[in-house]
Amino acid sequence: MSRRACPAFVTVSPGRDVHCTHRAGHGPAEDMHQGLLRVTLPDGREHAASLVWSTSPVPGDQEHLRRSD
């Protein structure tokens, strides 16, 4: 029996969603998700990047948000 894909996603910019690449059933206690996105470096090179997120509050979130501006 194969597990279905995780339905979690985040919107990184208008019209650009990153979907979780794990199968459903991964770490429900942790509520952690991971997805891949393409990024362009200042010199024009493109790379794959990982994005990890949680839908639950994580200690330090407010500080990270403050520093991300």
N, CA, C and O atoms as a printed pandas DataFrame, in Angstrom:
     atom_number atom_name residue_name chain_id  residue_number  x_coord  y_coord  z_coord
0              1         N          MET        A               1    0.838   -1.170    0.000
1              2        CA          MET        A               1    0.000    0.000    0.000
2              3         C          MET        A               1    0.888    1.239    0.000
3              4         O          MET        A               1    1.713    1.401    0.899
4              5         N          SER        A               2    0.736    2.108   -0.980
5              6        CA          SER        A               2    1.545    3.317   -1.026
6              7         C          SER        A               2    0.837    4.435   -0.272
7              8         O          SER        A               2   -0.391    4.517   -0.252
8              9         N          ARG        A               3    1.636    5.285    0.342
9             10        CA          ARG        A               3    1.069    6.420    1.082
10            11         C          ARG        A               3    0.858    7.573    0.126
11            12         O          ARG        A               3    1.620    7.747   -0.825
12            13         N          ARG        A               4   -0.164    8.354    0.374
13            14        CA          ARG        A               4   -0.465    9.511   -0.469
14            15         C          ARG        A               4    0.524   10.637   -0.184
15            16         O          ARG        A               4    1.173   10.670    0.861
16            17         N          ALA        A               5    0.619   11.532   -1.114
17            18        CA          ALA        A               5    1.508   12.688   -0.944
18            19         C          ALA        A               5    0.982   13.588    0.162
19            20         O          ALA        A               5   -0.225   13.659    0.394
20            21         N          CYS        A               6    1.886   14.271    0.839
21            22        CA          CYS        A               6    1.502   15.222    1.877
22            23         C          CYS        A               6    0.805   16.411    1.216
23            24         O          CYS        A               6    1.295   16.914    0.206
24            25         N          PRO        A               7   -0.318   16.871    1.754
25            26        CA          PRO        A               7   -1.030   17.985    1.150
26            27         C          PRO        A               7   -0.487   19.373    1.526
27            28         O          PRO        A               7   -0.968   20.380    1.007
28            29         N          ALA        A               8    0.505   19.436    2.418
29            30        CA          ALA        A               8    0.997   20.733    2.894
30            31         C          ALA        A               8    1.727   21.497    1.781
31            32         O          ALA        A               8    2.435   20.919    0.957
32            33         N          PHE        A               9    1.525   22.808    1.793
33            34        CA          PHE        A               9    2.261   23.687    0.889
34            35         C          PHE        A               9    2.370   25.066    1.517
35            36         O          PHE        A               9    1.612   25.406    2.425
36            37         N          VAL        A              10    3.318   25.858    1.030
37            38        CA          VAL        A              10    3.454   27.251    1.437
38            39         C          VAL        A              10    3.517   28.109    0.180
39            40         O          VAL        A              10    3.968   27.653   -0.870
40            41         N          THR        A              11    3.066   29.344    0.293
41            42        CA          THR        A              11    3.162   30.293   -0.808
42            43         C          THR        A              11    4.373   31.171   -0.541
43            44         O          THR        A              11    4.407   31.907    0.446
44            45         N          VAL        A              12    5.370   31.095   -1.423
45            46        CA          VAL        A              12    6.606   31.865   -1.225
46            47         C          VAL        A              12    6.537   33.222   -1.915
47            48         O          VAL        A              12    7.292   34.128   -1.562
48            49         N          SER        A              13    5.659   33.375   -2.879
49            50        CA          SER        A              13    5.352   34.652   -3.510
50            51         C          SER        A              13    4.015   34.462   -4.217
51            52         O          SER        A              13    3.597   33.328   -4.449
52            53         N          PRO        A              14    3.348   35.544   -4.559
53            54        CA          PRO        A              14    2.037   35.391   -5.212
54            55         C          PRO        A              14    2.128   34.464   -6.426
55            56         O          PRO        A              14    2.913   34.692   -7.346
56            57         N          GLY        A              15    1.314   33.427   -6.403
57            58        CA          GLY        A              15    1.283   32.472   -7.512
58            59         C          GLY        A              15    2.385   31.428   -7.494
59            60         O          GLY        A              15    2.473   30.616   -8.414
60            61         N          ARG        A              16    3.232   31.430   -6.462
61            62        CA          ARG        A              16    4.339   30.469   -6.403
62            63         C          ARG        A              16    4.248   29.668   -5.112
63            64         O          ARG        A              16    4.653   30.131   -4.045
64            65         N          ASP        A              17    3.708   28.456   -5.226
65            66        CA          ASP        A              17    3.561   27.565   -4.081
66            67         C          ASP        A              17    4.663   26.519   -4.086
67            68         O          ASP        A              17    5.089   26.059   -5.145
68            69         N          VAL        A              18    5.127   26.143   -2.888
69            70        CA          VAL        A              18    6.079   25.051   -2.719
70            71         C          VAL        A              18    5.346   23.951   -1.965
71            72         O          VAL        A              18    4.861   24.175   -0.856
72            73         N          HIS        A              19    5.263   22.775   -2.552
73            74        CA          HIS        A              19    4.555   21.650   -1.953
74            75         C          HIS        A              19    5.526   20.759   -1.191
75            76         O          HIS        A              19    6.687   20.616   -1.573
76            77         N          CYS        A              20    5.035   20.162   -0.113
77            78        CA          CYS        A              20    5.844   19.250    0.684
78            79         C          CYS        A              20    6.184   18.017   -0.154
79            80         O          CYS        A              20    5.311   17.454   -0.815
80            81         N          THR        A              21    7.439   17.601   -0.127
81            82        CA          THR        A              21    7.887   16.462   -0.930
82            83         C          THR        A              21    7.853   15.145   -0.165
83            84         O          THR        A              21    8.191   14.102   -0.725
84            85         N          HIS        A              22    7.450   15.173    1.114
85            86        CA          HIS        A              22    7.359   13.937    1.897
86            87         C          HIS        A              22    6.034   13.243    1.626
87            88         O          HIS        A              22    5.083   13.862    1.148
88            89         N          ARG        A              23    5.983   11.995    1.927
89            90        CA          ARG        A              23    4.726   11.259    1.860
90            91         C          ARG        A              23    3.936   11.520    3.127
91            92         O          ARG        A              23    4.522   11.789    4.176
92            93         N          ALA        A              24    2.631   11.447    3.050
93            94        CA          ALA        A              24    1.784   11.636    4.226
94            95         C          ALA        A              24    2.175   10.615    5.280
95            96         O          ALA        A              24    2.552    9.490    4.954
96            97         N          GLY        A              25    2.086   11.003    6.527
97            98        CA          GLY        A              25    2.459   10.136    7.632
98            99         C          GLY        A              25    3.817   10.491    8.204
99           100         O          GLY        A              25    4.225    9.917    9.213
100          101         N          HIS        A              26    4.536   11.433    7.580
101          102        CA          HIS        A              26    5.832   11.831    8.116
102          103         C          HIS        A              26    5.646   12.721    9.334
103          104         O          HIS        A              26    4.884   13.688    9.301
104          105         N          GLY        A              27    6.326   12.397   10.371
105          106        CA          GLY        A              27    6.429   13.203   11.580
106          107         C          GLY        A              27    5.227   14.019   12.006
107          108         O          GLY        A              27    5.370   15.224   12.211
108          109         N          PRO        A              28    4.043   13.428   12.153
109          110        CA          PRO        A              28    2.910   14.264   12.558
110          111         C          PRO        A              28    3.143   14.945   13.903
111          112         O          PRO        A              28    2.624   16.036   14.138
112          113         N          ALA        A              29    3.908   14.323   14.781
113          114        CA          ALA        A              29    4.184   14.949   16.079
114          115         C          ALA        A              29    5.030   16.206   15.887
115          116         O          ALA        A              29    4.862   17.183   16.618
116          117         N          GLU        A              30    5.926   16.189   14.923
117          118        CA          GLU        A              30    6.789   17.345   14.690
118          119         C          GLU        A              30    6.134   18.373   13.789
119          120         O          GLU        A              30    6.463   19.557   13.861
120          121         N          ASP        A              31    5.206   17.941   12.936
121          122        CA          ASP        A              31    4.535   18.831   11.989
122          123         C          ASP        A              31    5.559   19.593   11.151
123          124         O          ASP        A              31    5.429   20.800   10.946
124          125         N          MET        A              32    6.576   18.884   10.670
125          126        CA          MET        A              32    7.610   19.494    9.848
126          127         C          MET        A              32    7.404   19.075    8.395
127          128         O          MET        A              32    7.053   17.930    8.111
128          129         N          HIS        A              33    7.621   20.003    7.495
129          130        CA          HIS        A              33    7.451   19.757    6.070
130          131         C          HIS        A              33    8.682   20.273    5.336
131          132         O          HIS        A              33    9.384   21.159    5.824
132          133         N          GLN        A              34    8.935   19.707    4.156
133          134        CA          GLN        A              34   10.081   20.129    3.358
134          135         C          GLN        A              34    9.685   20.128    1.897
135          136         O          GLN        A              34    8.987   19.230    1.426
136          137         N          GLY        A              35   10.136   21.141    1.191
137          138        CA          GLY        A              35    9.895   21.229   -0.243
138          139         C          GLY        A              35   11.116   21.775   -0.952
139          140         O          GLY        A              35   12.040   22.284   -0.317
140          141         N          LEU        A              36   11.115   21.669   -2.261
141          142        CA          LEU        A              36   12.227   22.154   -3.073
142          143         C          LEU        A              36   11.778   23.325   -3.924
143          144         O          LEU        A              36   10.642   23.367   -4.397
144          145         N          LEU        A              37   12.674   24.266   -4.111
145          146        CA          LEU        A              37   12.390   25.376   -5.004
146          147         C          LEU        A              37   13.664   25.782   -5.726
147          148         O          LEU        A              37   14.776   25.504   -5.275
148          149         N          ARG        A              38   13.475   26.439   -6.842
149          150        CA          ARG        A              38   14.593   26.927   -7.649
150          151         C          ARG        A              38   14.901   28.352   -7.206
151          152         O          ARG        A              38   13.998   29.180   -7.082
152          153         N          VAL        A              39   16.172   28.632   -6.970
153          154        CA          VAL        A              39   16.588   29.981   -6.592
154          155         C          VAL        A              39   17.624   30.489   -7.591
155          156         O          VAL        A              39   18.389   29.711   -8.160
156          157         N          THR        A              40   17.636   31.786   -7.792
157          158        CA          THR        A              40   18.622   32.410   -8.670
158          159         C          THR        A              40   19.562   33.236   -7.812
159          160         O          THR        A              40   19.131   34.125   -7.077
160          161         N          LEU        A              41   20.849   32.939   -7.910
161          162        CA          LEU        A              41   21.872   33.664   -7.156
162          163         C          LEU        A              41   22.137   35.020   -7.805
163          164         O          LEU        A              41   21.801   35.224   -8.972
164          165         N          PRO        A              42   22.732   35.941   -7.062
165          166        CA          PRO        A              42   22.994   37.276   -7.618
166          167         C          PRO        A              42   23.806   37.258   -8.919
167          168         O          PRO        A              42   23.678   38.167   -9.739
168          169         N          ASP        A              43   24.642   36.227   -9.112
169          170        CA          ASP        A              43   25.442   36.159  -10.348
170          171         C          ASP        A              43   24.687   35.487  -11.492
171          172         O          ASP        A              43   25.252   35.265  -12.563
172          173         N          GLY        A              44   23.397   35.160  -11.268
173          174        CA          GLY        A              44   22.573   34.592  -12.326
174          175         C          GLY        A              44   22.490   33.068  -12.344
175          176         O          GLY        A              44   21.655   32.505  -13.052
176          177         N          ARG        A              45   23.346   32.396  -11.576
177          178        CA          ARG        A              45   23.280   30.929  -11.536
178          179         C          ARG        A              45   22.021   30.479  -10.815
179          180         O          ARG        A              45   21.566   31.128   -9.873
180          181         N          GLU        A              46   21.459   29.356  -11.266
181          182        CA          GLU        A              46   20.279   28.795  -10.622
182          183         C          GLU        A              46   20.663   27.557   -9.829
183          184         O          GLU        A              46   21.506   26.768  -10.257
184          185         N          HIS        A              47   20.037   27.393   -8.671
185          186        CA          HIS        A              47   20.290   26.246   -7.803
186          187         C          HIS        A              47   18.979   25.749   -7.231
187          188         O          HIS        A              47   17.986   26.476   -7.194
188          189         N          ALA        A              48   18.986   24.508   -6.786
189          190        CA          ALA        A              48   17.852   23.972   -6.029
190          191         C          ALA        A              48   18.083   24.312   -4.564
191          192         O          ALA        A              48   19.213   24.258   -4.077
192          193         N          ALA        A              49   17.020   24.659   -3.872
193          194        CA          ALA        A              49   17.108   24.978   -2.448
194          195         C          ALA        A              49   16.012   24.214   -1.713
195          196         O          ALA        A              49   14.955   23.925   -2.274
196          197         N          SER        A              50   16.278   23.896   -0.466
197          198        CA          SER        A              50   15.280   23.240    0.379
198          199         C          SER        A              50   14.627   24.271    1.279
199          200         O          SER        A              50   15.282   25.180    1.790
200          201         N          LEU        A              51   13.345   24.116    1.460
201          202        CA          LEU        A              51   12.582   24.964    2.358
202          203         C          LEU        A              51   11.932   24.048    3.381
203          204         O          LEU        A              51   11.252   23.091    3.012
204          205         N          VAL        A              52   12.134   24.330    4.659
205          206        CA          VAL        A              52   11.553   23.534    5.731
206          207         C          VAL        A              52   10.620   24.430    6.513
207          208         O          VAL        A              52   10.970   25.565    6.838
208          209         N          TRP        A              53    9.414   23.924    6.823
209          210        CA          TRP        A              53    8.455   24.729    7.573
210          211         C          TRP        A              53    7.597   23.854    8.470
211          212         O          TRP        A              53    7.524   22.634    8.324
212          213         N          SER        A              54    6.959   24.532    9.397
213          214        CA          SER        A              54    6.023   23.899   10.308
214          215         C          SER        A              54    4.791   24.780   10.379
215          216         O          SER        A              54    4.887   26.003   10.282
216          217         N          THR        A              55    3.628   24.157   10.548
217          218        CA          THR        A              55    2.418   24.948   10.710
218          219         C          THR        A              55    2.131   25.216   12.181
219          220         O          THR        A              55    1.149   25.878   12.516
220          221         N          SER        A              56    2.983   24.704   13.051
221          222        CA          SER        A              56    2.868   24.951   14.488
222          223         C          SER        A              56    3.907   25.988   14.903
223          224         O          SER        A              56    4.961   26.092   14.277
224          225         N          PRO        A              57    3.618   26.753   15.953
225          226        CA          PRO        A              57    4.617   27.709   16.433
226          227         C          PRO        A              57    5.921   27.009   16.829
227          228         O          PRO        A              57    5.905   25.934   17.429
228          229         N          VAL        A              58    7.022   27.622   16.490
229          230        CA          VAL        A              58    8.347   27.093   16.798
230          231         C          VAL        A              58    9.070   28.138   17.636
231          232         O          VAL        A              58    9.024   29.321   17.302
232          233         N          PRO        A              59    9.738   27.737   18.718
233          234        CA          PRO        A              59   10.478   28.719   19.509
234          235         C          PRO        A              59   11.444   29.503   18.610
235          236         O          PRO        A              59   12.169   28.920   17.804
236          237         N          GLY        A              60   11.440   30.792   18.757
237          238        CA          GLY        A              60   12.332   31.643   17.969
238          239         C          GLY        A              60   11.702   32.185   16.701
239          240         O          GLY        A              60   12.333   32.978   16.002
240          241         N          ASP        A              61   10.459   31.780   16.375
241          242        CA          ASP        A              61    9.805   32.253   15.151
242          243         C          ASP        A              61    9.770   33.773   15.068
243          244         O          ASP        A              61   10.106   34.340   14.028
244          245         N          GLN        A              62    9.373   34.438   16.138
245          246        CA          GLN        A              62    9.259   35.889   16.094
246          247         C          GLN        A              62   10.605   36.542   15.819
247          248         O          GLN        A              62   10.678   37.513   15.066
248          249         N          GLU        A              63   11.666   36.027   16.416
249          250        CA          GLU        A              63   13.008   36.571   16.163
250          251         C          GLU        A              63   13.416   36.336   14.708
251          252         O          GLU        A              63   13.987   37.224   14.075
252          253         N          HIS        A              64   13.132   35.161   14.181
253          254        CA          HIS        A              64   13.463   34.876   12.781
254          255         C          HIS        A              64   12.695   35.802   11.845
255          256         O          HIS        A              64   13.254   36.296   10.867
256          257         N          LEU        A              65   11.422   36.041   12.137
257          258        CA          LEU        A              65   10.638   36.946   11.312
258          259         C          LEU        A              65   11.195   38.370   11.364
259          260         O          LEU        A              65   11.251   39.063   10.349
260          261         N          ARG        A              66   11.601   38.788   12.546
261          262        CA          ARG        A              66   12.158   40.127   12.706
262          263         C          ARG        A              66   13.428   40.283   11.867
263          264         O          ARG        A              66   13.630   41.307   11.215
264          265         N          ARG        A              67   14.284   39.251   11.892
265          266        CA          ARG        A              67   15.556   39.311   11.168
266          267         C          ARG        A              67   15.391   39.146    9.658
267          268         O          ARG        A              67   16.298   39.501    8.906
268          269         N          SER        A              68   14.265   38.620    9.198
269          270        CA          SER        A              68   14.093   38.342    7.772
270          271         C          SER        A              68   13.683   39.571    6.964
271          272         O          SER        A              68   13.657   39.525    5.734
272          273         N          ASP        A              69   13.366   40.662    7.646
273          274        CA          ASP        A              69   12.946   41.876    6.916
274          275         C          ASP        A              69   14.086   42.560    6.233
275          276         O          ASP        A              69   13.890   43.587    5.583
